[in-house]
Amino acid sequence: MELFEEVEVEAYVYPTEEVEKVKKAMLNLIPELEFEAFEKGDRLLLTGKTRSRKALQRLYELFRGQAILDTARDFLEEGYFGEEIIIRVNKQAAYAGVVNFNEESPLGPITIVIKTKDPHRLMRWLAPRTKDGVPIE
């Protein structure tokens, strides 16, 4: 069974931002996105979707490289609703190629929605529980 069916990513693009930079921030976290844009007043809602099996590989690597597995696990569990896991990350940090769960930003967060039939298995793979920083699941 696949770990997930689809990953959707969305962020608002404000008038002071460049669409290409917001796309880059999103792609730094989730590669191979197919983008659509929707006018929302003075902002643009940029959405990206992918069914690529490699979609979550970058997050997997970032969580380990930044040694934030426990924090990531907490946010995944907090954002788990039925067959969806929703996490929000800082847009500027994503542009720099890192994950930061502090979404407090005047430019809004990047929202990642992972659709999965087996959320617990996905969380164990993406951000296993750790002891002294070493995965134990």
PyMOL CGO cylinders between C-alpha atoms (Angstrom):
from pymol import cmd
from pymol.cgo import CYLINDER

trace = [
    CYLINDER, 0.00, 0.00, 0.00, 1.17, 3.51, -0.79, 0.3, 1, 1, 1, 1, 1, 1,
    CYLINDER, 1.17, 3.51, -0.79, 2.10, 5.80, 2.10, 0.3, 1, 1, 1, 1, 1, 1,
    CYLINDER, 2.10, 5.80, 2.10, -0.09, 8.59, 0.70, 0.3, 1, 1, 1, 1, 1, 1,
    CYLINDER, -0.09, 8.59, 0.70, -2.47, 9.32, -2.20, 0.3, 1, 1, 1, 1, 1, 1,
    CYLINDER, -2.47, 9.32, -2.20, -1.70, 12.97, -2.82, 0.3, 1, 1, 1, 1, 1, 1,
    CYLINDER, -1.70, 12.97, -2.82, 0.09, 15.97, -1.37, 0.3, 1, 1, 1, 1, 1, 1,
    CYLINDER, 0.09, 15.97, -1.37, -1.40, 19.45, -1.76, 0.3, 1, 1, 1, 1, 1, 1,
    CYLINDER, -1.40, 19.45, -1.76, 0.50, 22.60, -0.91, 0.3, 1, 1, 1, 1, 1, 1,
    CYLINDER, 0.50, 22.60, -0.91, -0.92, 26.12, -0.80, 0.3, 1, 1, 1, 1, 1, 1,
    CYLINDER, -0.92, 26.12, -0.80, 0.16, 29.61, 0.07, 0.3, 1, 1, 1, 1, 1, 1,
    CYLINDER, 0.16, 29.61, 0.07, -1.06, 33.11, -0.52, 0.3, 1, 1, 1, 1, 1, 1,
    CYLINDER, -1.06, 33.11, -0.52, 1.10, 35.36, -2.67, 0.3, 1, 1, 1, 1, 1, 1,
    CYLINDER, 1.10, 35.36, -2.67, 0.88, 38.93, -1.44, 0.3, 1, 1, 1, 1, 1, 1,
    CYLINDER, 0.88, 38.93, -1.44, 1.39, 41.99, -3.67, 0.3, 1, 1, 1, 1, 1, 1,
    CYLINDER, 1.39, 41.99, -3.67, 4.89, 42.48, -2.19, 0.3, 1, 1, 1, 1, 1, 1,
    CYLINDER, 4.89, 42.48, -2.19, 5.94, 38.93, -3.14, 0.3, 1, 1, 1, 1, 1, 1,
    CYLINDER, 5.94, 38.93, -3.14, 7.01, 37.31, -6.38, 0.3, 1, 1, 1, 1, 1, 1,
    CYLINDER, 7.01, 37.31, -6.38, 5.04, 34.26, -7.54, 0.3, 1, 1, 1, 1, 1, 1,
    CYLINDER, 5.04, 34.26, -7.54, 8.24, 32.47, -8.62, 0.3, 1, 1, 1, 1, 1, 1,
    CYLINDER, 8.24, 32.47, -8.62, 9.81, 32.88, -5.17, 0.3, 1, 1, 1, 1, 1, 1,
    CYLINDER, 9.81, 32.88, -5.17, 6.72, 31.46, -3.45, 0.3, 1, 1, 1, 1, 1, 1,
    CYLINDER, 6.72, 31.46, -3.45, 6.76, 28.54, -5.92, 0.3, 1, 1, 1, 1, 1, 1,
    CYLINDER, 6.76, 28.54, -5.92, 10.43, 27.96, -5.11, 0.3, 1, 1, 1, 1, 1, 1,
    CYLINDER, 10.43, 27.96, -5.11, 9.66, 27.94, -1.36, 0.3, 1, 1, 1, 1, 1, 1,
    CYLINDER, 9.66, 27.94, -1.36, 6.93, 25.34, -1.93, 0.3, 1, 1, 1, 1, 1, 1,
    CYLINDER, 6.93, 25.34, -1.93, 9.12, 23.22, -4.21, 0.3, 1, 1, 1, 1, 1, 1,
    CYLINDER, 9.12, 23.22, -4.21, 11.96, 23.33, -1.65, 0.3, 1, 1, 1, 1, 1, 1,
    CYLINDER, 11.96, 23.33, -1.65, 9.66, 21.26, 0.61, 0.3, 1, 1, 1, 1, 1, 1,
    CYLINDER, 9.66, 21.26, 0.61, 7.59, 19.23, -1.85, 0.3, 1, 1, 1, 1, 1, 1,
    CYLINDER, 7.59, 19.23, -1.85, 9.10, 18.61, -5.33, 0.3, 1, 1, 1, 1, 1, 1,
    CYLINDER, 9.10, 18.61, -5.33, 7.23, 17.93, -8.57, 0.3, 1, 1, 1, 1, 1, 1,
    CYLINDER, 7.23, 17.93, -8.57, 4.21, 20.13, -7.80, 0.3, 1, 1, 1, 1, 1, 1,
    CYLINDER, 4.21, 20.13, -7.80, 1.78, 21.08, -10.55, 0.3, 1, 1, 1, 1, 1, 1,
    CYLINDER, 1.78, 21.08, -10.55, 0.65, 24.63, -9.84, 0.3, 1, 1, 1, 1, 1, 1,
    CYLINDER, 0.65, 24.63, -9.84, -2.59, 26.53, -10.21, 0.3, 1, 1, 1, 1, 1, 1,
    CYLINDER, -2.59, 26.53, -10.21, -3.27, 30.11, -9.14, 0.3, 1, 1, 1, 1, 1, 1,
    CYLINDER, -3.27, 30.11, -9.14, -6.55, 31.70, -8.06, 0.3, 1, 1, 1, 1, 1, 1,
    CYLINDER, -6.55, 31.70, -8.06, -7.32, 35.41, -7.61, 0.3, 1, 1, 1, 1, 1, 1,
    CYLINDER, -7.32, 35.41, -7.61, -8.43, 36.17, -4.03, 0.3, 1, 1, 1, 1, 1, 1,
    CYLINDER, -8.43, 36.17, -4.03, -8.96, 39.92, -3.78, 0.3, 1, 1, 1, 1, 1, 1,
    CYLINDER, -8.96, 39.92, -3.78, -5.54, 41.61, -3.75, 0.3, 1, 1, 1, 1, 1, 1,
    CYLINDER, -5.54, 41.61, -3.75, -3.79, 38.27, -3.19, 0.3, 1, 1, 1, 1, 1, 1,
    CYLINDER, -3.79, 38.27, -3.19, -3.18, 35.20, -5.28, 0.3, 1, 1, 1, 1, 1, 1,
    CYLINDER, -3.18, 35.20, -5.28, -3.78, 31.73, -3.85, 0.3, 1, 1, 1, 1, 1, 1,
    CYLINDER, -3.78, 31.73, -3.85, -1.08, 29.46, -5.23, 0.3, 1, 1, 1, 1, 1, 1,
    CYLINDER, -1.08, 29.46, -5.23, -1.80, 25.73, -4.98, 0.3, 1, 1, 1, 1, 1, 1,
    CYLINDER, -1.80, 25.73, -4.98, 0.36, 22.81, -5.96, 0.3, 1, 1, 1, 1, 1, 1,
    CYLINDER, 0.36, 22.81, -5.96, -0.50, 19.12, -6.11, 0.3, 1, 1, 1, 1, 1, 1,
    CYLINDER, -0.50, 19.12, -6.11, 1.48, 15.97, -6.68, 0.3, 1, 1, 1, 1, 1, 1,
    CYLINDER, 1.48, 15.97, -6.68, 0.99, 12.22, -6.53, 0.3, 1, 1, 1, 1, 1, 1,
    CYLINDER, 0.99, 12.22, -6.53, 4.70, 11.55, -7.00, 0.3, 1, 1, 1, 1, 1, 1,
    CYLINDER, 4.70, 11.55, -7.00, 6.00, 8.82, -4.70, 0.3, 1, 1, 1, 1, 1, 1,
    CYLINDER, 6.00, 8.82, -4.70, 9.01, 11.08, -4.03, 0.3, 1, 1, 1, 1, 1, 1,
    CYLINDER, 9.01, 11.08, -4.03, 6.81, 13.98, -2.86, 0.3, 1, 1, 1, 1, 1, 1,
    CYLINDER, 6.81, 13.98, -2.86, 7.64, 13.62, 0.84, 0.3, 1, 1, 1, 1, 1, 1,
    CYLINDER, 7.64, 13.62, 0.84, 11.30, 12.60, 0.46, 0.3, 1, 1, 1, 1, 1, 1,
    CYLINDER, 11.30, 12.60, 0.46, 12.55, 16.17, 0.90, 0.3, 1, 1, 1, 1, 1, 1,
    CYLINDER, 12.55, 16.17, 0.90, 10.59, 16.65, 4.15, 0.3, 1, 1, 1, 1, 1, 1,
    CYLINDER, 10.59, 16.65, 4.15, 11.90, 13.27, 5.32, 0.3, 1, 1, 1, 1, 1, 1,
    CYLINDER, 11.90, 13.27, 5.32, 15.48, 14.47, 4.71, 0.3, 1, 1, 1, 1, 1, 1,
    CYLINDER, 15.48, 14.47, 4.71, 14.92, 17.94, 6.21, 0.3, 1, 1, 1, 1, 1, 1,
    CYLINDER, 14.92, 17.94, 6.21, 13.38, 16.58, 9.42, 0.3, 1, 1, 1, 1, 1, 1,
    CYLINDER, 13.38, 16.58, 9.42, 16.46, 14.38, 9.92, 0.3, 1, 1, 1, 1, 1, 1,
    CYLINDER, 16.46, 14.38, 9.92, 19.03, 16.90, 8.72, 0.3, 1, 1, 1, 1, 1, 1,
    CYLINDER, 19.03, 16.90, 8.72, 17.65, 19.59, 11.02, 0.3, 1, 1, 1, 1, 1, 1,
    CYLINDER, 17.65, 19.59, 11.02, 17.25, 17.07, 13.89, 0.3, 1, 1, 1, 1, 1, 1,
    CYLINDER, 17.25, 17.07, 13.89, 13.59, 18.05, 14.39, 0.3, 1, 1, 1, 1, 1, 1,
    CYLINDER, 13.59, 18.05, 14.39, 11.92, 14.62, 14.30, 0.3, 1, 1, 1, 1, 1, 1,
    CYLINDER, 11.92, 14.62, 14.30, 10.16, 15.03, 17.66, 0.3, 1, 1, 1, 1, 1, 1,
    CYLINDER, 10.16, 15.03, 17.66, 8.89, 18.51, 16.81, 0.3, 1, 1, 1, 1, 1, 1,
    CYLINDER, 8.89, 18.51, 16.81, 7.78, 17.34, 13.36, 0.3, 1, 1, 1, 1, 1, 1,
    CYLINDER, 7.78, 17.34, 13.36, 6.00, 14.36, 14.92, 0.3, 1, 1, 1, 1, 1, 1,
    CYLINDER, 6.00, 14.36, 14.92, 4.12, 16.68, 17.32, 0.3, 1, 1, 1, 1, 1, 1,
    CYLINDER, 4.12, 16.68, 17.32, 2.94, 18.89, 14.45, 0.3, 1, 1, 1, 1, 1, 1,
    CYLINDER, 2.94, 18.89, 14.45, 1.95, 15.89, 12.29, 0.3, 1, 1, 1, 1, 1, 1,
    CYLINDER, 1.95, 15.89, 12.29, -0.10, 14.44, 15.16, 0.3, 1, 1, 1, 1, 1, 1,
    CYLINDER, -0.10, 14.44, 15.16, -1.67, 17.83, 15.90, 0.3, 1, 1, 1, 1, 1, 1,
    CYLINDER, -1.67, 17.83, 15.90, -2.66, 18.25, 12.25, 0.3, 1, 1, 1, 1, 1, 1,
    CYLINDER, -2.66, 18.25, 12.25, -4.05, 14.75, 11.78, 0.3, 1, 1, 1, 1, 1, 1,
    CYLINDER, -4.05, 14.75, 11.78, -7.76, 14.59, 10.90, 0.3, 1, 1, 1, 1, 1, 1,
    CYLINDER, -7.76, 14.59, 10.90, -9.13, 11.34, 9.50, 0.3, 1, 1, 1, 1, 1, 1,
    CYLINDER, -9.13, 11.34, 9.50, -7.33, 10.69, 6.22, 0.3, 1, 1, 1, 1, 1, 1,
    CYLINDER, -7.33, 10.69, 6.22, -5.55, 14.04, 6.10, 0.3, 1, 1, 1, 1, 1, 1,
    CYLINDER, -5.55, 14.04, 6.10, -2.50, 15.43, 7.85, 0.3, 1, 1, 1, 1, 1, 1,
    CYLINDER, -2.50, 15.43, 7.85, -2.21, 19.22, 7.68, 0.3, 1, 1, 1, 1, 1, 1,
    CYLINDER, -2.21, 19.22, 7.68, 0.92, 21.11, 8.66, 0.3, 1, 1, 1, 1, 1, 1,
    CYLINDER, 0.92, 21.11, 8.66, 1.80, 24.78, 8.28, 0.3, 1, 1, 1, 1, 1, 1,
    CYLINDER, 1.80, 24.78, 8.28, 5.33, 26.02, 7.89, 0.3, 1, 1, 1, 1, 1, 1,
    CYLINDER, 5.33, 26.02, 7.89, 7.07, 29.37, 7.62, 0.3, 1, 1, 1, 1, 1, 1,
    CYLINDER, 7.07, 29.37, 7.62, 7.25, 30.58, 4.02, 0.3, 1, 1, 1, 1, 1, 1,
    CYLINDER, 7.25, 30.58, 4.02, 10.55, 32.49, 4.35, 0.3, 1, 1, 1, 1, 1, 1,
    CYLINDER, 10.55, 32.49, 4.35, 12.27, 29.51, 6.00, 0.3, 1, 1, 1, 1, 1, 1,
    CYLINDER, 12.27, 29.51, 6.00, 10.99, 27.24, 3.22, 0.3, 1, 1, 1, 1, 1, 1,
    CYLINDER, 10.99, 27.24, 3.22, 12.44, 29.62, 0.63, 0.3, 1, 1, 1, 1, 1, 1,
    CYLINDER, 12.44, 29.62, 0.63, 15.81, 29.21, 2.39, 0.3, 1, 1, 1, 1, 1, 1,
    CYLINDER, 15.81, 29.21, 2.39, 15.40, 25.42, 2.20, 0.3, 1, 1, 1, 1, 1, 1,
    CYLINDER, 15.40, 25.42, 2.20, 14.59, 24.70, 5.86, 0.3, 1, 1, 1, 1, 1, 1,
    CYLINDER, 14.59, 24.70, 5.86, 11.49, 23.68, 7.80, 0.3, 1, 1, 1, 1, 1, 1,
    CYLINDER, 11.49, 23.68, 7.80, 10.27, 26.00, 10.51, 0.3, 1, 1, 1, 1, 1, 1,
    CYLINDER, 10.27, 26.00, 10.51, 6.90, 25.29, 12.12, 0.3, 1, 1, 1, 1, 1, 1,
    CYLINDER, 6.90, 25.29, 12.12, 6.63, 28.87, 13.41, 0.3, 1, 1, 1, 1, 1, 1,
    CYLINDER, 6.63, 28.87, 13.41, 3.95, 30.03, 11.00, 0.3, 1, 1, 1, 1, 1, 1,
    CYLINDER, 3.95, 30.03, 11.00, 3.65, 33.48, 12.59, 0.3, 1, 1, 1, 1, 1, 1,
    CYLINDER, 3.65, 33.48, 12.59, 4.56, 35.64, 9.64, 0.3, 1, 1, 1, 1, 1, 1,
    CYLINDER, 4.56, 35.64, 9.64, 2.93, 38.68, 8.05, 0.3, 1, 1, 1, 1, 1, 1,
    CYLINDER, 2.93, 38.68, 8.05, 3.10, 36.85, 4.69, 0.3, 1, 1, 1, 1, 1, 1,
    CYLINDER, 3.10, 36.85, 4.69, 1.27, 33.78, 5.97, 0.3, 1, 1, 1, 1, 1, 1,
    CYLINDER, 1.27, 33.78, 5.97, 2.36, 30.14, 6.06, 0.3, 1, 1, 1, 1, 1, 1,
    CYLINDER, 2.36, 30.14, 6.06, 2.72, 27.41, 3.49, 0.3, 1, 1, 1, 1, 1, 1,
    CYLINDER, 2.72, 27.41, 3.49, 0.05, 24.80, 4.19, 0.3, 1, 1, 1, 1, 1, 1,
    CYLINDER, 0.05, 24.80, 4.19, 0.84, 21.18, 3.34, 0.3, 1, 1, 1, 1, 1, 1,
    CYLINDER, 0.84, 21.18, 3.34, -2.03, 18.67, 3.17, 0.3, 1, 1, 1, 1, 1, 1,
    CYLINDER, -2.03, 18.67, 3.17, -1.08, 15.00, 2.97, 0.3, 1, 1, 1, 1, 1, 1,
    CYLINDER, -1.08, 15.00, 2.97, -3.94, 12.66, 1.98, 0.3, 1, 1, 1, 1, 1, 1,
    CYLINDER, -3.94, 12.66, 1.98, -3.34, 9.16, 3.32, 0.3, 1, 1, 1, 1, 1, 1,
    CYLINDER, -3.34, 9.16, 3.32, -5.33, 6.02, 4.13, 0.3, 1, 1, 1, 1, 1, 1,
    CYLINDER, -5.33, 6.02, 4.13, -2.83, 5.08, 6.87, 0.3, 1, 1, 1, 1, 1, 1,
    CYLINDER, -2.83, 5.08, 6.87, -1.79, 8.28, 8.71, 0.3, 1, 1, 1, 1, 1, 1,
    CYLINDER, -1.79, 8.28, 8.71, -0.07, 6.43, 11.57, 0.3, 1, 1, 1, 1, 1, 1,
    CYLINDER, -0.07, 6.43, 11.57, 2.17, 4.49, 9.19, 0.3, 1, 1, 1, 1, 1, 1,
    CYLINDER, 2.17, 4.49, 9.19, 2.98, 7.69, 7.31, 0.3, 1, 1, 1, 1, 1, 1,
    CYLINDER, 2.98, 7.69, 7.31, 3.88, 9.51, 10.55, 0.3, 1, 1, 1, 1, 1, 1,
    CYLINDER, 3.88, 9.51, 10.55, 6.10, 6.60, 11.69, 0.3, 1, 1, 1, 1, 1, 1,
    CYLINDER, 6.10, 6.60, 11.69, 7.99, 6.82, 8.39, 0.3, 1, 1, 1, 1, 1, 1,
    CYLINDER, 7.99, 6.82, 8.39, 8.17, 10.61, 8.06, 0.3, 1, 1, 1, 1, 1, 1,
    CYLINDER, 8.17, 10.61, 8.06, 8.85, 11.50, 11.70, 0.3, 1, 1, 1, 1, 1, 1,
    CYLINDER, 8.85, 11.50, 11.70, 9.32, 8.48, 13.98, 0.3, 1, 1, 1, 1, 1, 1,
    CYLINDER, 9.32, 8.48, 13.98, 9.43, 8.87, 17.74, 0.3, 1, 1, 1, 1, 1, 1,
    CYLINDER, 9.43, 8.87, 17.74, 12.96, 9.24, 19.05, 0.3, 1, 1, 1, 1, 1, 1,
    CYLINDER, 12.96, 9.24, 19.05, 14.96, 8.68, 22.20, 0.3, 1, 1, 1, 1, 1, 1,
    CYLINDER, 14.96, 8.68, 22.20, 18.03, 10.90, 22.60, 0.3, 1, 1, 1, 1, 1, 1,
    CYLINDER, 18.03, 10.90, 22.60, 17.54, 11.98, 18.98, 0.3, 1, 1, 1, 1, 1, 1,
    CYLINDER, 17.54, 11.98, 18.98, 17.62, 8.41, 17.59, 0.3, 1, 1, 1, 1, 1, 1,
    CYLINDER, 17.62, 8.41, 17.59, 14.47, 6.97, 15.92, 0.3, 1, 1, 1, 1, 1, 1,
    CYLINDER, 14.47, 6.97, 15.92, 12.93, 4.18, 18.01, 0.3, 1, 1, 1, 1, 1, 1,
    CYLINDER, 12.93, 4.18, 18.01, 10.01, 3.20, 15.75, 0.3, 1, 1, 1, 1, 1, 1,
]
cmd.load_cgo(trace, "trace")
